[in-house]
Amino acid sequence: MIPLLIGITVVCFAVMHLAPGSPTDMQTQMNPKASLEAKQRLRQMYELDKPLHQQYLSWIKKLARLDLGKSFSPDHRPVADKILERLPITIVLNILSMGLIILTAIPIGVLSAVYQDTFFDRLTSVFVFVGFAVPTFWLALLLMILFGVNLGWLPISGIRSLNYEYLPAGAALVDLIKHLILPVLLSAFGGLAGLSRYMRANMLEVIRQDYIMTARAKGLAEVVVVYKHALRNALLPVITILGLSVPGLIGGSVIFETIFAIPGMGQLFYMSVMARDYPVVMGILFIGAVLTLLGNLIADVSYALADPRIRVS
């Protein structure tokens, strides 16, 4: 994981500096009094006048000391502090989305395979194709108009209401849940469609195996055959998909947190990219890479939990 992580940081660092614009441009272009000397002093202060490889080595040395540097924004706050303020919200949104995907997609995929070519199977197939085809950011805007503007049932921005601190505990919890409903549902929508289809395909392949026919011939109940013998073997490819879906959820956070004005890591990433705040961008990319690699590691470990043959080997 460590060499792969270093490779990711090298690529991200290089691509980020290839983008047009620089932090000094963002601070001086709208200021008619900014002279060339002032721009040069800013470049020296941010070490942007050094060659790219020296900038990367300087950043990686700080990272080795668990120092992500200081933001280029006017507040010059440590990057770690800015990220830690927003990271919990993003993690909660992603955990809730992943939980909703797992709890919904696996049963739908299993039932679609067991009841192949029935009305339920065709209905879920239509749902899957719609889930793949509809852009989630466009669907988010439509649902905001419907439930937030026209019906007034759900809030469309932020993570809590303005009077949240003055609400009783129960009302505060309800307020938080209302703010989370649309972001979590939309974040899980695309993953739910894809994972249910993968689960259906795997189950169709497994339930046609000889050992499943043997289990049925022995007189085992259909529930035992499907959920004890077939499901565990069908889960292995799905575990891989779940591990690889972590970066997709993190990337989706940038879109949904920006649309719903949620003060999470995704919104911070978007604002930092627009401001060319290199230390914050690199810090968020580094944390996203770590979470992605951990997701793949968890998927590998989960293989052994799902399949006894892997534990024995």
C-alpha positions as CSV (number, residue, x, y, z in Angstrom):
1,M,0.0,0.0,0.0
2,I,2.8,2.4,0.8
3,P,4.5,2.4,-2.7
4,L,1.1,2.7,-4.3
5,L,0.2,5.6,-2.0
6,I,3.4,7.4,-3.0
7,G,2.7,6.9,-6.7
8,I,-0.8,8.4,-6.2
9,T,0.7,11.5,-4.5
10,V,3.2,11.9,-7.3
11,V,0.6,11.8,-10.0
12,C,-1.8,14.1,-8.1
13,F,0.9,16.6,-7.4
14,A,2.0,16.7,-11.0
15,V,-1.5,17.0,-12.5
16,M,-2.5,19.6,-10.0
17,H,0.4,21.9,-11.1
18,L,-0.5,21.3,-14.7
19,A,-3.9,23.0,-14.2
20,P,-4.1,26.6,-15.5
21,G,-3.8,29.4,-12.9
22,S,-1.9,29.6,-9.6
23,P,-2.6,30.7,-6.0
24,T,-0.8,34.0,-6.6
25,D,-3.1,34.8,-9.6
26,M,-6.2,34.2,-7.5
27,Q,-4.9,36.8,-5.0
28,T,-3.4,39.4,-7.3
29,Q,-5.5,39.5,-10.5
30,M,-8.3,41.4,-9.0
31,N,-6.0,43.8,-7.2
32,P,-4.8,46.7,-9.5
33,K,-2.2,47.7,-6.9
34,A,-0.5,44.3,-7.0
35,S,2.9,44.8,-8.6
36,L,5.2,42.2,-10.2
37,E,7.4,42.3,-7.1
38,A,4.4,41.5,-4.9
39,K,3.5,38.5,-7.1
40,Q,7.1,37.3,-6.9
41,R,7.2,37.6,-3.1
42,L,4.0,35.6,-2.9
43,R,5.6,32.9,-5.1
44,Q,8.6,32.8,-2.9
45,M,6.5,32.7,0.3
46,Y,4.5,29.7,-1.1
47,E,7.8,28.1,-2.5
48,L,6.2,28.1,-6.0
49,D,9.4,29.5,-7.5
50,K,11.2,26.2,-6.9
51,P,11.3,23.4,-9.4
52,L,8.4,21.0,-9.2
53,H,10.3,18.0,-7.8
54,Q,11.7,20.2,-5.0
55,Q,8.2,21.3,-4.1
56,Y,7.1,17.7,-4.0
57,L,10.0,16.6,-1.9
58,S,9.3,19.5,0.5
59,W,5.7,18.4,0.8
60,I,6.5,14.7,1.3
61,K,9.0,15.6,4.0
62,K,6.3,17.5,5.9
63,L,3.9,14.6,5.3
64,A,6.4,12.2,6.9
65,R,6.0,14.3,10.0
66,L,2.2,14.1,9.7
67,D,2.2,17.8,8.7
68,L,0.0,18.7,5.7
69,G,1.2,22.2,5.7
70,K,-0.7,25.5,5.9
71,S,-3.4,26.7,3.6
72,F,-2.7,29.4,0.9
73,S,-6.0,31.1,1.9
74,P,-5.9,34.4,3.7
75,D,-6.4,32.7,7.1
76,H,-3.3,30.5,6.6
77,R,-4.7,27.8,8.9
78,P,-3.1,24.4,9.1
79,V,-4.5,22.1,6.5
80,A,-5.1,19.3,9.0
81,D,-7.3,21.5,11.1
82,K,-9.5,22.5,8.1
83,I,-9.9,18.9,7.0
84,L,-10.6,17.5,10.5
85,E,-13.4,20.1,10.9
86,R,-15.2,18.7,7.8
87,L,-14.1,15.1,7.6
88,P,-16.6,13.7,10.1
89,I,-19.6,14.9,8.1
90,T,-18.2,13.3,4.9
91,I,-17.5,10.0,6.7
92,V,-21.0,9.9,8.2
93,L,-22.6,10.6,4.7
94,N,-20.5,7.9,3.1
95,I,-21.1,5.3,5.8
96,L,-24.9,5.9,5.6
97,S,-24.8,5.7,1.8
98,M,-22.7,2.5,1.9
99,G,-25.0,1.0,4.5
100,L,-28.1,1.8,2.4
101,I,-26.5,0.4,-0.7
102,I,-25.6,-2.9,1.1
103,L,-28.9,-3.3,2.9
104,T,-30.9,-2.7,-0.2
105,A,-28.9,-3.8,-3.2
106,I,-28.0,-7.3,-2.0
107,P,-31.6,-8.4,-1.2
108,I,-32.9,-6.9,-4.5
109,G,-30.2,-8.8,-6.4
110,V,-30.8,-12.1,-4.6
111,L,-34.6,-11.9,-5.1
112,S,-34.2,-10.9,-8.8
113,A,-32.1,-14.0,-9.4
114,V,-34.3,-16.3,-7.4
115,Y,-37.4,-15.0,-9.1
116,Q,-35.9,-14.6,-12.6
117,D,-38.1,-13.3,-15.4
118,T,-40.9,-12.4,-13.0
119,F,-42.6,-9.0,-12.7
120,F,-40.3,-8.2,-9.8
121,D,-37.2,-9.0,-11.9
122,R,-38.4,-6.8,-14.7
123,L,-39.3,-4.0,-12.4
124,T,-35.9,-4.0,-10.8
125,S,-34.2,-4.2,-14.2
126,V,-36.0,-1.0,-15.3
127,F,-34.9,0.6,-12.0
128,V,-31.3,-0.4,-12.7
129,F,-31.3,1.1,-16.2
130,V,-32.8,4.3,-14.9
131,G,-30.2,4.4,-12.2
132,F,-27.4,4.1,-14.7
133,A,-28.8,6.5,-17.2
134,V,-30.0,9.5,-15.0
135,P,-27.2,11.9,-13.9
136,T,-27.5,12.1,-10.2
137,F,-26.7,15.8,-10.0
138,W,-29.6,16.5,-12.3
139,L,-31.9,14.3,-10.3
140,A,-30.7,16.1,-7.1
141,L,-31.8,19.4,-8.5
142,L,-35.2,17.9,-9.5
143,L,-35.8,16.5,-6.0
144,M,-34.7,19.7,-4.4
145,I,-37.4,21.5,-6.4
146,L,-40.0,18.9,-5.6
147,F,-39.5,18.1,-1.9
148,G,-37.8,21.4,-0.9
149,V,-39.4,24.2,-2.9
150,N,-42.8,22.9,-4.1
151,L,-43.8,20.6,-1.2
152,G,-41.6,22.0,1.6
153,W,-41.1,18.6,3.2
154,L,-37.3,18.5,3.3
155,P,-34.5,21.2,3.6
156,I,-32.3,21.6,0.6
157,S,-29.1,23.1,2.0
158,G,-26.8,22.6,5.0
159,I,-26.7,19.9,7.6
160,R,-28.9,21.6,10.2
161,S,-31.4,24.5,10.6
162,L,-30.5,27.9,11.9
163,N,-32.3,27.3,15.2
164,Y,-30.8,23.9,15.6
165,E,-29.0,24.8,18.9
166,Y,-32.3,25.9,20.5
167,L,-34.3,22.7,19.5
168,P,-35.1,19.9,22.0
169,A,-33.1,16.7,21.6
170,G,-35.8,14.9,19.7
171,A,-36.6,17.8,17.4
172,A,-32.8,18.3,16.8
173,L,-32.5,14.7,15.8
174,V,-35.5,14.9,13.4
175,D,-34.0,18.1,11.9
176,L,-30.7,16.3,11.3
177,I,-32.4,13.3,9.7
178,K,-34.4,15.6,7.4
179,H,-31.2,17.3,6.2
180,L,-29.5,13.9,5.5
181,I,-32.4,12.2,3.6
182,L,-31.8,13.7,0.2
183,P,-28.0,13.7,0.2
184,V,-27.8,10.1,1.4
185,L,-30.5,8.8,-1.0
186,L,-28.9,10.4,-4.0
187,S,-25.4,9.4,-3.0
188,A,-26.6,5.8,-2.8
189,F,-28.7,5.8,-5.9
190,G,-26.1,5.0,-8.6
191,G,-24.3,2.5,-6.4
192,L,-27.5,0.8,-5.5
193,A,-28.5,0.3,-9.2
194,G,-25.1,-1.1,-10.1
195,L,-24.5,-3.4,-7.1
196,S,-28.0,-5.0,-7.3
197,R,-27.3,-5.9,-10.9
198,Y,-23.9,-7.4,-10.0
199,M,-25.5,-9.4,-7.2
200,R,-28.2,-10.7,-9.5
201,A,-25.6,-11.9,-12.1
202,N,-23.5,-13.6,-9.4
203,M,-26.5,-15.3,-7.8
204,L,-27.7,-16.6,-11.2
205,E,-24.3,-18.2,-11.8
206,V,-24.1,-19.7,-8.3
207,I,-27.6,-21.2,-8.1
208,R,-26.9,-23.2,-11.2
209,Q,-23.9,-25.0,-9.7
210,D,-24.0,-28.7,-8.9
211,Y,-23.7,-28.3,-5.1
212,I,-26.8,-26.1,-5.1
213,M,-28.7,-28.8,-6.9
214,T,-27.4,-31.4,-4.4
215,A,-28.5,-29.2,-1.5
216,R,-32.0,-29.0,-2.9
217,A,-32.0,-32.8,-3.6
218,K,-31.2,-33.4,0.1
219,G,-34.4,-31.7,1.0
220,L,-33.0,-28.5,2.5
221,A,-35.4,-25.6,2.7
222,E,-35.1,-23.0,-0.2
223,V,-34.3,-20.3,2.3
224,V,-31.3,-22.3,3.6
225,V,-30.1,-23.1,0.1
226,V,-30.3,-19.5,-1.1
227,Y,-29.1,-17.6,1.9
228,K,-26.6,-20.1,3.5
229,H,-25.1,-21.9,0.6
230,A,-25.5,-19.7,-2.5
231,L,-25.3,-16.2,-1.0
232,R,-21.9,-16.5,0.6
233,N,-20.3,-17.6,-2.6
234,A,-22.1,-15.0,-4.6
235,L,-20.8,-12.3,-2.3
236,L,-17.2,-12.5,-3.3
237,P,-17.3,-10.4,-6.5
238,V,-19.7,-8.0,-4.8
239,I,-17.1,-7.5,-2.0
240,T,-14.6,-6.4,-4.6
241,I,-17.1,-3.9,-6.1
242,L,-17.8,-2.5,-2.6
243,G,-14.1,-2.0,-2.0
244,L,-13.7,-0.2,-5.3
245,S,-16.8,1.9,-4.7
246,V,-15.1,3.9,-1.9
247,P,-13.4,6.4,-4.2
248,G,-16.7,6.8,-6.1
249,L,-18.5,7.8,-2.9
250,I,-15.7,10.2,-1.9
251,G,-15.8,11.7,-5.4
252,G,-19.5,11.9,-5.2
253,S,-19.2,13.9,-2.0
254,V,-17.7,16.8,-3.9
255,I,-20.9,17.0,-6.1
256,F,-23.5,16.5,-3.4
257,E,-21.9,18.6,-0.7
258,T,-21.5,21.4,-3.2
259,I,-25.1,21.1,-4.4
260,F,-26.6,20.8,-0.9
261,A,-24.1,23.3,0.7
262,I,-23.0,20.7,3.2
263,P,-19.8,21.8,5.0
264,G,-17.9,18.5,4.4
265,M,-14.6,17.5,2.9
266,G,-16.1,17.5,-0.6
267,Q,-17.2,21.1,-0.5
268,L,-13.8,22.1,1.0
269,F,-12.1,20.3,-1.9
270,Y,-14.2,22.1,-4.5
271,M,-13.6,25.5,-2.9
272,S,-9.8,24.7,-2.6
273,V,-9.6,23.7,-6.3
274,M,-11.3,27.0,-7.3
275,A,-8.9,29.0,-5.2
276,R,-5.8,26.9,-6.3
277,D,-5.1,26.1,-2.6
278,Y,-2.6,23.4,-3.4
279,P,-1.8,22.3,0.2
280,V,-5.6,21.7,1.0
281,V,-6.1,20.0,-2.4
282,M,-3.2,17.6,-1.8
283,G,-4.2,17.0,1.8
284,I,-7.7,15.9,0.7
285,L,-6.4,13.8,-2.2
286,F,-4.0,12.1,0.2
287,I,-6.8,11.3,2.7
288,G,-9.0,10.1,-0.1
289,A,-6.2,7.8,-1.4
290,V,-5.7,6.4,2.1
291,L,-9.4,5.7,2.5
292,T,-9.5,4.0,-1.0
293,L,-6.6,1.8,-0.2
294,L,-8.1,0.9,3.2
295,G,-11.4,0.0,1.4
296,N,-9.5,-2.4,-0.9
297,L,-7.7,-3.9,2.2
298,I,-11.1,-4.4,3.9
299,A,-12.4,-6.1,0.8
300,D,-9.4,-8.5,0.8
301,V,-9.9,-9.3,4.4
302,S,-13.7,-9.8,3.8
303,Y,-12.9,-12.5,1.2
304,A,-11.7,-14.7,4.0
305,L,-14.8,-13.9,6.2
306,A,-17.1,-14.8,3.3
307,D,-15.4,-17.9,1.9
308,P,-13.9,-20.5,4.2
309,R,-11.8,-21.9,1.3
310,I,-9.7,-18.7,1.3
311,R,-9.1,-18.9,5.0
312,V,-7.8,-22.5,4.6
313,S,-5.6,-21.6,1.7
